[in-house]
């Protein structure tokens, strides 16, 4: 299942409006088929894995990160039906599908056809890999990652606004990988006017994975951009399950005030700036007690001379 979850990550930022699912078909201890949801949502992971397995799928075990779909679609067959037709003997599912069109029906349909179904293996990890889809189904909005490149003293630029480059090439390359893993990328009007950012992916082989560009502003967006007036409007962005917020300080503060940030990427450079521009504006904090327990460290690593810290929002706080 861990391998299937790793496969599912390949489709993140590409598979919307469908979830980024991963699937492995295993027979006699050997992987005979593998798949992940392809660009635009089709083919599904199960269909791709079964096509690779062909006749070897009969009597095999399928490991899939999300319950196989049960609803009818003009875009392709139901994955639960495909598995039954292929003769899969056992299906191990990580996460029950929160989409009401499936939501347990896929698993029940498989059981009625004599297929052994197990559900819940590594469900938390699978949900994290498909965070955008899960939040879209449960909260009606995309998952939001806020990226900040900071000095040790929490500055994003010199006092005159100069900000290139705070972090080094390794950290910047990692940030471009993150762009490739999101459906859309958002900045505020100030960042657009000051930096005229391209917001594309500039890594060899990943150029075609540049996300859609979104502007947070009450004014008009440039041609080719989407525009929203408030952070809460992200719910209306079509085909966006994973949103990356990159700048600037007031935009970051607006999303934090609205409690819409699910994941923080903090790239810290080993420099001191002093009298520069702060990393974010007022986030509405009235006492320190309210600041504690809201963020959980999920990952940290060195990127050249810089350090990356990844935090997840603790929603029970």
C-alpha positions as CSV (number, residue, x, y, z in Angstrom):
1,X,0.0,0.0,0.0
2,X,2.9,2.4,0.7
3,X,4.0,1.8,-2.9
4,X,0.5,2.5,-4.2
5,X,0.4,5.8,-2.2
6,X,3.8,6.8,-3.7
7,X,2.4,6.1,-7.1
8,X,-0.6,8.3,-6.3
9,X,1.7,11.3,-5.7
10,X,2.7,11.2,-9.4
11,X,-0.8,12.4,-10.3
12,X,-1.0,15.2,-7.8
13,X,-1.6,18.5,-9.6
14,X,-2.6,16.7,-12.8
15,X,-5.6,14.4,-12.1
16,X,-8.1,17.1,-11.1
17,X,-11.2,16.9,-11.2
18,X,-10.5,13.3,-10.2
19,X,-8.5,12.2,-7.2
20,X,-4.9,11.3,-7.6
21,X,-5.2,7.5,-6.8
22,X,-2.5,4.9,-7.0
23,X,-3.0,1.1,-7.6
24,X,-0.8,-2.0,-7.6
25,X,-1.9,-5.5,-8.8
26,X,0.1,-8.2,-7.0
27,X,0.1,-12.0,-7.8
28,X,2.2,-14.7,-6.2
29,X,4.4,-12.0,-4.5
30,X,5.1,-10.1,-7.7
31,X,3.8,-6.8,-9.0
32,X,2.0,-7.5,-12.3
33,X,0.3,-4.1,-12.8
34,X,0.7,-0.5,-11.5
35,X,-1.1,2.7,-12.3
36,X,-2.0,6.2,-11.1
37,X,-4.7,8.6,-12.2
38,X,-3.6,10.3,-15.4
39,X,-3.7,13.9,-16.5
40,X,-7.2,15.2,-16.6
41,X,-8.5,12.3,-14.5
42,X,-8.5,9.5,-17.0
43,X,-7.6,6.7,-17.2
44,X,-8.1,5.9,-13.5
45,X,-5.3,4.2,-11.6
46,X,-7.2,0.9,-11.5
47,X,-7.8,0.8,-15.2
48,X,-4.2,1.5,-16.0
49,X,-2.9,-1.1,-13.5
50,X,-5.4,-3.8,-14.8
51,X,-4.4,-3.0,-18.4
52,X,-0.8,-3.6,-17.6
53,X,-1.6,-6.8,-15.6
54,X,-3.9,-8.2,-18.3
55,X,-4.6,-12.0,-17.7
56,X,-2.3,-12.0,-14.7
57,X,-5.0,-10.0,-12.7
58,X,-7.1,-13.1,-12.4
59,X,-6.8,-14.4,-8.8
60,X,-4.5,-11.4,-7.9
61,X,-4.7,-8.8,-5.1
62,X,-5.3,-5.2,-5.9
63,X,-3.9,-2.5,-3.5
64,X,-5.7,0.8,-4.2
65,X,-5.5,4.1,-2.3
66,X,-9.1,5.0,-2.7
67,X,-12.3,2.9,-2.9
68,X,-12.8,1.9,-6.6
69,X,-15.4,4.2,-8.2
70,X,-19.0,3.0,-8.5
71,X,-20.8,5.8,-10.3
72,X,-21.4,5.7,-14.0
73,X,-19.6,8.2,-16.2
74,X,-19.5,9.0,-19.9
75,X,-15.7,9.3,-19.5
76,X,-15.1,5.7,-18.7
77,X,-16.2,2.5,-16.9
78,X,-16.6,2.0,-13.2
79,X,-13.4,0.7,-11.6
80,X,-15.3,-1.7,-9.3
81,X,-16.8,-3.3,-12.4
82,X,-13.4,-3.5,-14.1
83,X,-11.9,-5.3,-11.1
84,X,-14.7,-7.8,-11.0
85,X,-14.5,-8.5,-14.7
86,X,-10.7,-9.0,-14.5
87,X,-11.2,-11.7,-11.9
88,X,-9.3,-10.0,-9.0
89,X,-9.6,-12.1,-6.0
90,X,-8.9,-9.6,-3.2
91,X,-9.0,-5.8,-3.1
92,X,-7.2,-3.9,-0.3
93,X,-8.4,-0.3,0.0
94,X,-6.8,2.4,2.0
95,X,-9.5,5.1,2.1
96,X,-13.3,4.9,1.8
97,X,-14.4,7.3,-1.0
98,X,-16.0,10.4,0.6
99,X,-17.7,11.1,-2.8
100,X,-21.4,10.3,-2.2
101,X,-21.6,8.7,-5.6
102,X,-19.4,5.9,-4.3
103,X,-19.0,6.1,-0.5
104,X,-19.0,2.4,0.4
105,X,-21.0,1.3,-2.6
106,X,-17.9,0.2,-4.6
107,X,-16.7,-2.0,-1.8
108,X,-20.2,-3.4,-1.2
109,X,-20.6,-4.2,-4.9
110,X,-17.3,-6.1,-5.0
111,X,-18.2,-8.1,-1.9
112,X,-21.5,-9.2,-3.5
113,X,-19.5,-10.7,-6.3
114,X,-17.4,-12.8,-4.0
115,X,-14.3,-10.6,-3.9
116,X,-12.6,-10.2,-0.6
117,X,-12.5,-6.5,0.4
118,X,-10.4,-5.0,3.2
119,X,-10.5,-1.3,3.9
120,X,-8.5,1.0,6.2
121,X,-4.9,0.0,5.5
122,X,-2.8,3.2,5.7
123,X,-5.9,5.3,5.4
124,X,-4.3,8.4,7.0
125,X,-1.3,8.3,4.7
126,X,-3.6,7.9,1.7
127,X,-5.8,10.8,2.8
128,X,-2.7,13.0,3.1
129,X,-1.6,12.1,-0.4
130,X,-5.1,13.0,-1.7
131,X,-5.6,15.9,0.7
132,X,-7.0,18.2,-2.0
133,X,-9.7,15.8,-3.1
134,X,-10.6,14.9,0.5
135,X,-11.0,18.6,1.5
136,X,-13.0,19.3,-1.7
137,X,-15.4,16.6,-0.8
138,X,-15.6,17.4,3.0
139,X,-15.2,21.2,3.2
140,X,-15.9,22.2,-0.4
141,X,-12.6,23.8,-1.0
142,X,-9.1,22.9,-2.2
143,X,-6.1,22.1,0.1
144,X,-4.0,25.3,0.6
145,X,-0.2,25.3,0.9
146,X,1.4,28.6,1.9
147,X,5.0,29.0,0.8
148,X,7.4,31.5,2.5
149,X,11.0,32.2,1.8
150,X,12.5,33.8,4.8
151,X,15.7,35.1,6.4
152,X,16.6,33.9,9.9
153,X,14.9,37.1,11.2
154,X,11.7,36.5,9.3
155,X,12.2,38.9,6.5
156,X,11.2,38.4,2.8
157,X,13.0,41.4,1.3
158,X,15.2,44.4,2.0
159,X,13.5,47.6,3.1
160,X,13.4,48.8,-0.5
161,X,11.6,45.6,-1.6
162,X,14.6,43.8,-3.1
163,X,14.0,40.0,-2.7
164,X,16.1,38.1,-5.2
165,X,17.4,35.9,-4.0
166,X,16.9,35.1,-0.3
167,X,17.2,31.4,-0.7
168,X,19.7,29.4,-2.7
169,X,19.3,27.3,-5.9
170,X,18.5,24.1,-4.2
171,X,15.6,25.6,-2.2
172,X,14.3,27.4,-5.3
173,X,14.4,24.1,-7.3
174,X,12.4,22.4,-4.5
175,X,9.9,25.3,-4.7
176,X,9.4,24.6,-8.4
177,X,8.8,20.9,-7.7
178,X,6.1,22.1,-5.3
179,X,4.6,24.2,-8.1
180,X,4.4,21.2,-10.3
181,X,2.4,19.4,-7.6
182,X,-0.4,22.0,-7.5
183,X,-3.3,22.7,-9.8
184,X,-3.0,26.5,-9.3
185,X,-0.7,29.1,-7.8
186,X,-1.9,32.4,-6.2
187,X,-0.3,35.8,-5.5
188,X,-1.6,39.1,-4.4
189,X,-1.8,42.3,-6.4
190,X,1.2,43.8,-4.7
191,X,3.4,40.9,-5.7
192,X,2.1,41.0,-9.2
193,X,2.9,44.8,-9.6
194,X,6.3,44.6,-7.9
195,X,7.7,41.3,-9.2
196,X,5.7,40.5,-12.4
197,X,6.1,36.8,-11.5
198,X,5.9,34.2,-14.2
199,X,4.7,31.5,-11.7
200,X,5.7,28.7,-14.0
201,X,7.8,25.5,-13.5
202,X,11.3,26.0,-14.7
203,X,12.8,22.5,-14.2
204,X,13.8,20.4,-17.1
205,X,11.1,17.9,-18.0
206,X,8.5,19.5,-15.8
207,X,7.8,22.6,-17.8
208,X,4.4,21.3,-18.9
209,X,3.3,21.0,-15.3
210,X,3.1,24.8,-14.7
211,X,0.0,25.5,-12.6
212,X,-2.8,27.9,-13.4
213,X,-2.2,31.4,-12.2
214,X,-4.6,33.1,-9.7
215,X,-4.7,36.7,-8.5
216,X,-6.1,37.8,-5.1
217,X,-7.3,41.3,-5.9
218,X,-10.4,43.4,-6.4
219,X,-8.9,44.6,-9.7
220,X,-8.7,43.0,-13.0
221,X,-6.4,40.0,-13.6
222,X,-3.9,39.8,-16.5
223,X,-4.9,37.8,-19.5
224,X,-4.7,34.1,-18.8
225,X,-5.1,34.5,-15.0
226,X,-8.0,33.7,-12.8
227,X,-9.0,36.3,-10.2
228,X,-10.7,36.1,-6.7
229,X,-11.6,38.9,-4.4
230,X,-11.2,37.1,-1.1
231,X,-9.5,34.0,0.2
232,X,-12.9,32.3,0.8
233,X,-13.5,32.5,-3.0
234,X,-11.1,29.6,-3.6
235,X,-14.0,27.3,-3.1
236,X,-15.4,28.5,-6.5
237,X,-12.2,27.9,-8.5
238,X,-13.0,25.1,-10.9
239,X,-10.8,22.0,-11.1
240,X,-8.5,23.2,-8.3
241,X,-7.9,20.7,-5.5
242,X,-4.4,21.8,-4.6
243,X,-3.6,25.5,-4.4
244,X,-0.2,27.0,-3.7
245,X,-0.1,30.5,-2.2
246,X,3.3,32.2,-2.8
247,X,3.0,35.9,-2.0
248,X,3.1,38.4,-0.6
249,X,3.0,39.3,3.1
250,X,-0.6,40.6,3.1
251,X,-1.9,37.7,1.0
252,X,-0.2,35.2,3.4
253,X,-1.8,37.0,6.3
254,X,-5.2,37.1,4.7
255,X,-5.2,33.3,4.2
256,X,-4.0,32.7,7.7
257,X,-6.6,35.1,9.2
258,X,-9.3,33.1,7.3
259,X,-7.8,29.9,8.6
260,X,-7.6,28.5,5.1
261,X,-3.9,27.3,5.2
262,X,-3.5,23.5,5.6
263,X,0.2,23.3,5.0
264,X,3.1,25.6,5.5
265,X,6.4,25.5,3.6
266,X,9.0,27.6,5.3
267,X,12.3,28.0,3.4
268,X,14.8,29.6,5.8
269,X,18.0,31.1,4.5
270,X,21.0,31.5,6.8
271,X,21.1,35.3,6.5
272,X,20.0,38.2,8.6
273,X,18.4,41.2,7.0
274,X,17.4,43.4,9.9
275,X,15.2,46.4,8.8
276,X,13.5,44.7,5.9
277,X,10.0,43.6,4.9
278,X,8.2,41.2,7.3
279,X,7.2,37.8,6.1
280,X,3.5,38.4,6.8
281,X,1.1,41.0,8.0
282,X,-1.4,40.9,10.8
283,X,-3.1,37.5,11.1
284,X,-5.6,38.5,13.7
285,X,-3.9,37.0,16.7
286,X,-5.1,38.6,20.0
287,X,-3.2,36.5,22.6
288,X,-0.4,34.0,22.5
289,X,-2.5,31.2,23.9
290,X,-4.4,31.1,20.6
291,X,-1.1,30.6,18.7
292,X,-0.1,27.4,20.4
293,X,-1.1,23.9,19.2
294,X,-2.2,25.0,15.7
295,X,0.7,23.7,13.7
296,X,2.5,20.3,13.6
297,X,5.9,19.7,12.2
298,X,5.6,17.2,9.4
299,X,9.0,17.3,7.7
300,X,12.3,19.2,7.8
301,X,15.4,18.9,5.6
302,X,18.5,20.7,4.4
303,X,18.4,22.2,0.9
304,X,21.9,23.3,0.2
305,X,22.6,26.0,2.7
306,X,18.9,26.6,3.4
307,X,16.5,24.7,5.6
308,X,13.0,23.6,4.8
309,X,10.3,23.1,7.5
310,X,6.9,21.7,6.6
311,X,4.0,22.2,9.0
312,X,0.5,20.9,8.9
313,X,-2.5,22.6,10.4
314,X,-3.9,20.8,13.4
315,X,-7.6,21.2,12.8
316,X,-8.6,20.0,16.3
317,X,-6.9,23.1,17.8
